[in-house]
């Protein structure tokens, strides 16, 4: 399925954190996450494996016992059910792929 960028609906996930589901198939979901400087995605888990790429900005990423400062061009893998949290050190844009499909992200 082909989609234009403007077709993706914005959803505020937390203060200063906005999600846009760009596309989704039978097994994966692609999302763009925009974070204002200082915004936090609180510690959480989900059944989905998550692979992401930081397109813009700088974030402090905590996955399980590992904490790293990431900058544009860096990536991450969050295994299923592993606690993780993100803090935007500056305005940031991340691209995440989830498997299985994040049904709660679908428009």
Secondary structure as the mmCIF struct_conf table of DSSP 4:
data_model
#
loop_
_struct_conf.conf_type_id
_struct_conf.id
_struct_conf.beg_label_comp_id
_struct_conf.beg_label_asym_id
_struct_conf.beg_label_seq_id
_struct_conf.end_label_comp_id
_struct_conf.end_label_asym_id
_struct_conf.end_label_seq_id
HELX_RH_3T_P HELX_RH_3T_P1 UNK A 5 UNK A 7
BEND BEND1 UNK A 8 UNK A 8
HELX_LH_PP_P HELX_LH_PP_P1 UNK A 9 UNK A 9
STRN STRN1 UNK A 10 UNK A 14
TURN_TY1_P TURN_TY1_P1 UNK A 15 UNK A 16
STRN STRN2 UNK A 17 UNK A 24
BEND BEND2 UNK A 26 UNK A 27
STRN STRN3 UNK A 29 UNK A 35
TURN_TY1_P TURN_TY1_P2 UNK A 37 UNK A 38
STRN STRN4 UNK A 40 UNK A 44
BEND BEND3 UNK A 47 UNK A 48
STRN STRN5 UNK A 49 UNK A 56
BEND BEND4 UNK A 57 UNK A 57
STRN STRN6 UNK A 58 UNK A 63
TURN_TY1_P TURN_TY1_P3 UNK A 64 UNK A 65
STRN STRN7 UNK A 66 UNK A 71
TURN_TY1_P TURN_TY1_P4 UNK A 72 UNK A 73
STRN STRN8 UNK A 75 UNK A 78
TURN_TY1_P TURN_TY1_P5 UNK A 80 UNK A 81
STRN STRN9 UNK A 84 UNK A 88
BEND BEND5 UNK A 89 UNK A 91
STRN STRN10 UNK A 92 UNK A 99
BEND BEND6 UNK A 100 UNK A 100
HELX_RH_3T_P HELX_RH_3T_P2 UNK A 103 UNK A 105
#
